[in-house]
Amino acid sequence: MNKKRIEKRIHVLIDALEKHNYHYYVLSEPLISDKEYDDLMTELIALEKDYPQLRTSCSPTQRVGAKVSSQSRSVKHQAKMFSLDNTYSLDELKEWYQRVQKGLPEEKIVFTVEMKIDGVSAALTYEKGELIRGATRGDGTTGEDVTHAVKTIRSIPLRLKDGMSVPEVVDVRVEIFMSRDDFERLNKERKYNDRVLFANPRNAASGSLKLLDSRLTSKRGLDCFVHSYGMLQNGPAIETQWDFLRCVKLWGFKVEEHSRRCHSFDEVVQLCQEYSDKREQLPYDVDGVVIKVNSLTQQSLLGSTMKGPRWAVAFKFPAQQATTKVNDIVVQVGRTGVLTPVAELQPVSCGGVIIARATLHNFEEIERLRINKGDTVLVQRAGDVIPKIVKVIKSHTKKVSIFRAPVRCPECGSLISKEKQGQVAYRCLNTSCPKQLEGSILHFSSRAAMDIEGLGQRVVKQLIEKKMVAHIADLYSVSLDQLLQLELFKEKKAENLLRSIENSKTQSLTRLIFGFGIHNIGEKAAETLARRFKSLDNLMSASVEDLVAIHEIGDIMAQSLVRFFSFPDVRGMIDRLRQNGVNFFEGETDIVSSNISGKKFVFTGEMKSMTRQAAMNKVKNKGASVTSSISRKIDYVVIGASPGSKYQKARALGVHILTEQEFLNLIG
């Protein structure tokens, strides 16, 4: 193939991938399967590798790049990013409307009403249709350059579509956010890895944008809505805010779908009340609506103050909040030794549920809140999000004091240490800490790992206290006589547990790797590693370079694996497992034709009979595919407990919904 034909093929691939990105991430209407998309991307990567001179900055392969310098670069915005005045009642909103009327006497005023996404404000600059810069709001005049991070967000086009004449330069203002489902997934992963939890989706989005490694950002599931612009040169004639929203959709951006035009103030009020009731049905957090004068000419006449525009205002929704007392602050120790402070509260009703506990996430959050036992606090809850302590209303003591991180582990009394600079976690240094050992064994025996039925928390605690187990390999040496020494254990119960332990020896390598509880290695990564290396010995021999060569495995995951297998204690444990006959190999999984072959599934909510990953594996092995986005092209949405926003969207689109039992019946 000559160079001209190769260049043409590269352009065809880029256009095809951009088209499929747009349909998948913006329209939520995928046109091809994930496998077909991956094949196109693989071909483009190979061609650009062989012909690097033909690679362009707007190629889809450039969304994820190398790690950037630790020194963040400040950039000056081409036009100031104003903040909006807030109103908290309909009376305050009416006062704003009256000021607008006064500034536009005798004129007909049309408004746009847009959802106020609770995310991170940013500016995206395009020159000749190509993305050249992404920057956070900062102080409104100067922000932080996050171009490397925004490029990973698939709903942000690297090159504008030609649906309407593309301006020579355009600076669009966006809100970057994380959906509730992605937030829950991220915190679930962090909890599994004993990492500090994010307090809310906004904090998670902000933290993800600041990551220096764009490969990590790309896995966070960030999304983006365009809502306004700061500058537009030599572009189409735009006369209203509504025209602008229509225009950017043609350029390939996403716009919040609930935006409406209102021809009277009464319509504005009605929408504010309607959206306040609907906010929990949305898949992302909103904290109000933004009302704008629609005409750009009228906006210019009204002008701005030093703080923000006179032609726009935010109407903030009332928060679901309650006041209560902190009865105690306890410190929990995770299976990797990370210490997490938790506030035990005087039970109070908030957002339709009784709240008795609230995580304080980390000791920096305690410092920020200045909180201690006995304080009266304001707690807040939004939808299914973890209850959050907003602030201290009244301190228990006259002298300002806060709860401090303990010097020693509350479980074993060993010294604790703060992690390296830039991290906020405190960790118990004793790898033999009973709480860490308890967590490790419970994880190893869990349904998603080795599936040892009957090995619950109470049993594990007794095994540790009686010094029958000192690490997970000891489970395979426990005898019937030892089990009969435990509380509530009779011969039949002991025999059942021993049988379950014996059966676990034949579990797959995927389950064994996951069961080890290696930092940053979840179920999906464990499956990828098992299928790639086929045996535990092959995996243990792999270098960081071998591991990062796998598409799904990044630097941090690779380093975690190599470090884990380098510890002598781990090597000793693995030798003990080998001696006890635990399976170290991954068998081939044959995909069979079935009644669901070719069907597309989405899973949401917690399942009882199996983990969500296990359910996904079952349908994949039967020839079906799994995706995370809801659209009319999805065949089945399987719902577990607390299904979240995907369930609401599936109902609205009329997608076939299955309960867990209906799903089990379907797959036989």
N, C-alpha and C positions, 0 to 999 in steps of 0.2 A: 504494500500500500504506500503510495507516494505521499509526500508531506502535505500537499494541497488537500488530498482526500482525507488525511488524518485530521487536519485542521477543521475541515467541514464536519467530520464525524464528531469531534470534540464539541463543536457548536451545537450540533443536533442533540448530543447527550445533555449538555448544559440546559438547553431549552426544555427538553423533556423532563429533567429532574426539577427545574424551577416550576414547571406546570404542575407536576405531581405534588411538590411541596405546598403549592398554593391551594390545591384542591384538598389536601389532607389537613394542613394546619390552619388554613384560613376559612375554607368552606365546610370543613369536616365531612367531605364527600370523596373518599379515596377512589381513584380510578383503576388502580392496579394493586396486586398483592404486595406484601412486604418483601417477599422473595424476589419478585420482578423488579421492585425498586432497588433492592440491594445489588442485583445483577447489573443494572444500569450504572450504579455508583462504582461498582468494582471495575467495570470496563473503563470508566472515566479516570479513575485513580491510576490504573495501569498505563493508559495512554499518556497522562500528564507526567507520570514517572519516567517514561521513555522519552518524552518530548517536553521537558520542563520549560522550554522557551515559549510553548504554546499555552502555558497555564496563565489564567487571568485572575485578578483579585476578586472578581464576582463569580468565580466558579463555586459550585456547591461544596467542592472538596476543601475550600478555604474557610468554611464556617468554624472549624475547630483547628486551632494552630498550636504552636509551642507555648510553653510557659513564658509569661512576660516578666520583665524586671520587677523586683520588689518595690522599686521607687515609683509611686503613682505619679502621673503627670496631670497637671491642672491645665484646663483649656478654657478660654474665654468664649462665652456664648455670643453668637452673631447678633442676637437680639435678646434682651433681658427676659428671663423667665419669672413672671410675676406669680405671687401667691394670691389666693382668693380670700375675700372676706367671708366669714361664716355667719350663718343665721341658725338659730336653734328653736325657733317657734314660727308659726304662721304670721304672728303679729310682726316679728322682726322682718320676715320676708316681705310683708306688705309695705313696711317702711322703705325697704330697698326699691320696691316697685314704684312707690310714690316719688322717690328721688329720680328714678329713670324718667318718669312722666314729666317731671319738672325740667329735666334736661332736654327733653324732646317734646316741647309743647305742640299740641294739635296734630301730632303725627301718629299714624297707625303703627303699633309695635307688635311684631311677631317674635316669639321666643323659641329657642331650642331647649329641651330638657334632656340631660344626659346623666347616666349613672356615674357616681363618683367612686371610682375603683380605689380600693385601699391598697395601693401599691407604691412603686417608686417612680417619681417623675424623672423623665430624661428627654434629651433632645437628640434627634438623628439628623445628620446633615448629608444631603445627596448633591453631588455635582455631576451634571450631564447624565443623570439617572443612576449613578453608582453610589453606594454607601461609602462615605469616606471617614465618618466619625460618629461615635456615640458617646454622650457625656451625661453624667448625672446633673441634677438641678443645682446642687451646691448652695451657694448663697444667692442664686438668681443671676449673678453676673459671671461667676467662674464656677465651673464644675470639674468633676474628675473624669478623665478619659477612660471609658470602659468599652472601647470599640471591640476589643478582643472578645468580650463577654456577650455583647449584643449580637454579634455575628452568629452566635450559636443558637439564637432564638429563631426557630423555623418560621414563625409568623411574621418576621421582619424580612422583607425582600432585600437581597444584596444588590439587585438591579430592578428598577421600577418597570412595571409593565407599560406597554404603549396604548393602553385603553383610552387614554386622553393625553393630549400633548404634554410631554414631560418638561418641567421647567429646567432652566440652565442650572439654577441653584434653588434648593428648597430645604428649609429647616423645620422639620415636623416635631411637634411635642407629643409625647406618648406617656402612657402609664404602663410600666412593666410589673407584672404580678405573677403570683403562683396560685393555681386553683386549690380548692380545699382538698380534693382527692390527692393531688401531688404533694401537698403539704403533709397530709396524714401519712402518705407513703414515705416521704423523706424522714419524718420524725420516727416512724416505725423502724426504719433502717438504722437511724441514729441510736434509738433506744436499744435495738438489738446489739449494736456495736458499743454500747455503753458510752455514747458520746452525748454532749450537752444538747438538750432539745431546744428547738426554736420556739419562741413564745407565741408567734402567730405567723400567718402567711406573708405579711408585709416584711417582717424581720428576716424571714427565710429568703425572700426575693432580694432584699438589700444585701444580705450576706453572700448570696450566690453571685451577684453582679461584681462583688469585690474580690472574688477568688482570682488568683493570679493564673491558675491553670484552667484554660477554657475547656479542656476535656472534662473537668469536673462540673463546670457550669452547664455544659451541654446535657448532663444527666439529670439536671434539677427540674426540667419540665417548665421552664419559664414561658410566659406568654405576653402578648403586647397588644394594646389598643391605641390607635391614634385619636387625638381629640382636638388638636388645634395646630397652628403653625406660628413661627416667629418671623420667618422671612420667606419670600417667594419672588424669584427673579425670572423674568422672561418666560412666564408660564401662562396657562389658560386664564381667561378672565373669570374671576370668582367674586360674586357679589354678596353671598350670604354664607353663614356658617353651615347651613344645610347643603349648599352647593359644594363646600369644601369636603364635608363628610362623604358625599357621593363621589367626588373626584378622587379622594385617596383610596377608596375601594377599587376604583378602576386602575389605580397604580399598583394594586396588589396588597394593600394593607388590610388589617382587621379593624372594624369599628364596632363598638359596643352596640348590640342589636336592639336594645330597648330605647335608643334615642328617638325622640319625638319632637314634632313642631307643634307649638300651641299658639293659637290666634287670639287668646285672651288670658288675663291673669287668673281667672277662675279655672281655666283648663290646667294651668300650671299647678295650682293648689291641689286639684283633683289628682294629677299625676304624682305629686309629692306624697300624698296620702296612700295612693295605690301602690307605689313602689316601696313605701315603708313596710307595707304588709307582705310584699312579695320577696323581699331581699333574701330571706332564708332559703328560698327555692333556687336561687342562683348558684352556679358552681364556683363562684369566687366571692370574696368579701367586698361589700360596698358599705360605705359609712354615710351615704347621703346622695343627693343629686346636685348637679351643676346646672344653673339656669343662665342662659346667655341671650342677649339681644341678637336676633338672627342677622339683621342687616349689618354688613361691614361698614357701610357709610355711617349708619347710626352709631356703631361702636366708636368710630373715629370722632364723631361729634361729642360723645360722652367722655372720651378720653380716660385717663388713668390717674390715680394718686401715686405717691412714692411706693406704696405697698403693692397695689394691684389695680385691675381694671374696674371702672365704675359700671361697665356694661355686663358684668357677670358676678354671680354670687353662688356660694355653696349653701344648700339647705341640709343640715346634718340631722340624720335620723337619731331618735332617742336610743341610747344604749340599753342593753339588758343588764342592769346593774343592781346590786344589793349591798347593804352594809352589814358587817358581821365582825366577830372578834377572833383573833388568832389564839387558840388554846395552847398550841405548842408548835415548835418547829423541830422536826425529826430529820435525821440524815440517813438515807438509804445507801447501801453498798451494792453495786452491780457485780455481775460475774467477772468483769475485767478490772474491778477495784475502783471504778469511778464513783465518787460521792455525789449524791443528789439531795439537796434540801427540799423538804416538803412541808407545807403549812397545814396543820390540822385545825380546822375551823369549827366555830360554833355553827351547827347545821343551819342553813338558810335557804329559802326558796329563791331561785333566780333563773329566769328564762324557762320556766315550766319544770325545772328539776330541783332536787334538794342537793346542795353542794356542801360537802363536809371536808373536802381536801382540795388543795390546789398546789401544783408543783411550782417551786420557786426557781426551777431550771438550773441555776448555778449561783455561786457566791457573789459574783459581780452583780447579779440581779438584786440580791439582798442589799448590797452596797448602794445600788441606785435607789431602791425603795426606802432605805433606812428603816428596816422592819425588825421587830423583835416580838417575843411572846408577850401576850397581853394587849397588843395594839389593836385598835379598831381600824378596819380596812374596808376599802371599796373593792368588791369583786365584780367581774364582768364575764359574761358568757355570750358567745355568738354562735347560733346553730349548734353543731356537734363539736365545736372547738373546745379544747381543754379549758376549764375555768382559769381565769387569770386575775391576779391581784393587781389592780390599777395603781393604787396609792394608799399610803397610810393617812387616815383621817385624824386620828388622835393617838398620840404616843402614850404607852402605858406609864412611862416615867417622865419626870420633868427634865431630867438630864438626858440629852440625846444619846441613845445607845442602840446598837444593832447586833443581830445575831452573827457571830463569827464562825468561820470554818474551824472545826476541831483540829487539834494538834495531832491527836491519835485516832486511829480507826475505831468507830463506836462498836464494831463487832469483835475485833481481835486485839485491840489496844496497840497495834503496831503504828509506827510513824507513817504519816501521810506526806505527800509531796505535790506541789503545784506543777502542772505540766509546763513544757518549755514556753518561752516568751511568745505571746500572741495567742495562747490557748487559755481557756478559763477553767478547765477541769482540775479537780483535786483527786488524787488516786492513792489508795492503800497500796503500799509497796510489798506487802506480804502475800506472795502467790499461794500460800497455804491458808489464807484467811478463810474461815469456815463459810462465810457468806459467799465469797467468790467460788469456792468449791461447790457449794450448794447450787448456785446459779449455773455453773458449768455442767454439773450432772443432770440437772433438770432440762437444760437445753439439749444435751447429748441424747437424752431419752425421750425427747418430745416427739410428737406425731410426725412433724416434718423431717426429723432426723432419723434416729434409730428405732423409733416407735416402740418403746418398752412400756407396755401397758401395766399399770399398777405401781409404777415408781413415781408417786406423787411427792409433794413437798414435805409432808409429814414423815414419810418413810425415809426420804433422803436425809432429812435432818437427824433422824435417829441413827442412821448408818454412819454419819459423820461423828456424831457425839460419842458413839460406842467404838469409834476408831476402826470400823470394819472396812471403810473405803477412804483412801487418801488421794485418789485421782480416778478418772473414769475407767481406766483399765481394770481397777480392782472390782468393778461390778461383775466381771466374768469369773471371779474367784470366790464370790459370796456363796456360802453353803446353806443347806436347809436348816441345820442346827443354829446357824447365826440368825437367820430370818425368824425362827421361832422365838428368839429372845426379844423381838420387837413387840411393841404394844399392838393389840388387836390382831396379831398374826396367829392363825391356826394352820394346820398342815396343808389344807387345800389351797388356802390363799398363798402360802409360801411356795407351793409347787407351781401354781399358776404364774407367779412372778418369775421363778427360775426358768419356766418354759418360755416366757416372753423374752427373757434375757438371752436364752439360747437361740431363739428364732431370729433375734436381731443380728446375729453373726452373719446371716445371709443377705442383709440389706445391701443396696447398691453402693458403689463408691461415691456417687453424688450425695447420698444421705450421710455417709461417713464424713466426707469433707465438710459438709454443712454442720454436722454434729460437733466437730472440733471447736466451733465457735471462733474461728479466726477473724480478727478485726477486718472489717470492710468486705468480708466474703459472705454474701447472702445465698439464698437458694438458687437463684438464676446463675450466679457466678460459679457456684459449686457444680451445677449441671454442665456448664460450659467447660470447666476444667476437667471434669471426669470424662466427658466425651472426647476431649482433645488428647489427654494423656493416657487414658485407658487403664492405668494402674497407679496406685499411690506411690510406688517407688519411682516411676517416671516423673511424677509431679514433684516429689521431694528433691529430685536431681535437677530440676529446671532452674535456670538463672533468671534474674530480673529481665534480661534481654529476651529470653525465650518467652517469658510470660507477657510482656508488653507487645510482643508481635501478634498476640491474639486481639482481635478487634474490640472485644468486650472488656478487656482487662487493661486498666490504666496503671500508671506508675505507683500510686499509693497502694492499690490492691496487690501489685506484684511485690512491692517491698514488704507488705504485711505477711505475704505467704513465705517469702524467703526467710524473713526474720523468725517466723513461727517455727519453721522446720529446722532452724539453726540451733534452737535451745536443746541442751543435753536432756533436760527433763522430758521434753516432747519426744525426742528420739527414743528415750527409754520407755515411755508410755506406748509408743507405736510398736516397739519390739514386744512388749507385753501383749498388745492386741493381736499381733501376728502369732505369738505362741498359743494364744487362746482360740485361734481359728477364725478370727474376724475376716470377712471378705475384703480384699484390697483391690478388686477389679471391677470395671464397668462393662456390663454386657451390651451388645448391640440392641437397640430398640427398633423394631420393625414397625413402620407406619402401615396400617391396614386400611382397606376400604371399608366404609361403614355407612350407617344411615345419616351421619353428620359430615361426611367427606365434602370438602369445599365450602362448608358453612363458616360464617364469621361470628365469633363470640366476644362479648365484653363481660368481665366479672366485676362486681362491686359489692362491698359489704363483707362482713366476716362470716366464713363458712364454719359449720360445726363438725361435719363428718370428715373433713380433710382440709388441708391448707389451700389457699387460693392457687399457689404455685402447683400443687399436686393436681388440682382440678384442671389447670391450664395444660399440664403435661398430658393428662388423659385425653383431652380433646385433640391436642396436636398429634398424639399417637394414633388417633382415629381419622386423621386426614383433614381436620378442621384447623382454622387459624384463630389467633387471639390478637385483639387490638385494644387500645386504651380509650379511643375516641368514639363517641356516640354519633351515629348518622343513620339515615334511612337505609343504608346499604348493609347494616348489621342485621344478622339473622336472629340472634338470641342475646338477650342481656340476662345474666344469671345474678340474682340478688341474694345476699346473705343478710345477717343482722346489721342494722344501721347502714343502709345502702348509700346514703348521701345523694349528691346532686345528679349523678348519672341516672339514677332511677327516675327522677323527675323529668329529665330530658328525654329518656326513653319513652315514658308515658306520653309526653307531648308530641313525639314524633310517631307514635303508634308502633314502636318496635316490639316484637314478641318478647315478653318478659317471663322468665322461669324462676320459680322458687327453687331452693336447694333440692327439695325432694323431687320436683318435676325434672330437674337437671339429672339427678341420679337415675330416674326412670328412663330418661332419654338415652343416656349412655350405657344403660344396662348394668 
